[in-house]
């Protein structure tokens, strides 16, 4: 699917939903609140038919914010490191 034409985006389970669970608020968020918010977002991602395309988009653009493809920012950074190590091997 081509991100430029939006074809995968049109099929996303989160499309048209409140984006609040997917992105941190502009104020301090306690760890427990962050984990609960992300759990809501990730539950949407679990049933998404374009989860892989979404994750690849976020990894490819190095998006530093939000839950994309079922991974938060730290999880995506870890995935990028894992891929670099795998590619170097």
C-alpha positions as CSV (number, residue, x, y, z in Angstrom):
1,X,0.0,0.0,0.0
2,X,1.2,3.5,-0.8
3,X,1.3,6.0,2.0
4,X,1.4,8.9,-0.5
5,X,-2.0,8.0,-1.8
6,X,-3.3,7.2,1.6
7,X,-4.6,3.7,0.6
8,X,-3.5,2.0,3.8
9,X,-4.6,4.9,5.9
10,X,-8.2,4.6,4.6
11,X,-8.4,1.1,6.0
12,X,-6.9,1.9,9.5
13,X,-9.0,0.8,12.5
14,X,-8.2,4.1,14.2
15,X,-9.5,6.2,11.3
16,X,-12.3,8.5,12.5
17,X,-11.7,7.6,16.1
18,X,-10.6,10.0,18.9
19,X,-6.8,10.3,18.6
20,X,-6.4,11.0,22.3
21,X,-5.3,7.5,23.3
22,X,-2.7,7.4,20.6
23,X,-0.8,10.6,21.6
24,X,0.6,11.9,24.9
25,X,-1.2,14.9,26.4
26,X,0.5,18.3,26.5
27,X,0.7,18.1,30.3
28,X,2.6,15.8,32.6
29,X,1.3,12.2,32.4
30,X,1.8,9.7,35.2
31,X,3.3,6.4,34.1
32,X,0.2,4.5,35.1
33,X,-1.9,6.9,33.1
34,X,0.4,6.6,30.1
35,X,0.3,2.8,30.2
36,X,-3.5,2.8,30.4
37,X,-3.8,5.3,27.6
38,X,-1.4,3.3,25.4
39,X,-3.2,0.0,26.2
40,X,-6.4,1.5,24.7
41,X,-4.6,2.6,21.6
42,X,-2.8,-0.8,21.2
43,X,-6.1,-2.6,21.5
44,X,-7.3,-0.8,18.5
45,X,-4.0,-1.6,16.7
46,X,-4.5,-5.3,17.5
47,X,-7.6,-5.5,15.3
48,X,-6.2,-3.2,12.6
49,X,-5.9,-4.8,9.1
50,X,-3.1,-2.3,8.1
51,X,-1.1,-2.5,11.4
52,X,2.1,-3.5,9.6
53,X,1.9,-0.7,7.0
54,X,1.2,1.8,9.8
55,X,4.2,0.6,11.8
56,X,6.5,0.7,8.7
57,X,5.3,4.3,8.0
58,X,6.2,5.4,11.6
59,X,9.6,3.6,11.4
60,X,10.3,5.0,8.0
61,X,9.5,8.5,9.0
62,X,11.1,8.1,12.5
63,X,7.9,9.6,13.9
64,X,8.8,10.5,17.5
65,X,5.3,10.7,18.9
66,X,2.4,8.4,19.6
67,X,1.3,4.8,19.1
68,X,1.7,3.6,15.5
69,X,1.2,0.0,14.4
70,X,0.9,-1.1,18.0
71,X,4.2,0.3,19.2
72,X,4.9,3.4,21.3
73,X,7.9,5.7,20.8
74,X,10.3,3.7,22.9
75,X,9.2,0.4,21.4
76,X,9.8,1.8,17.9
77,X,13.3,3.0,18.8
78,X,14.1,-0.5,20.1
79,X,12.7,-2.0,16.9
80,X,14.9,0.2,14.8
81,X,18.0,-0.8,16.9
82,X,17.1,-4.4,16.5
83,X,16.8,-4.1,12.8
84,X,20.1,-2.3,12.5
85,X,21.8,-5.1,14.5
86,X,20.1,-7.7,12.4
87,X,21.2,-6.0,9.2
88,X,24.8,-5.6,10.4
89,X,25.0,-9.4,11.2
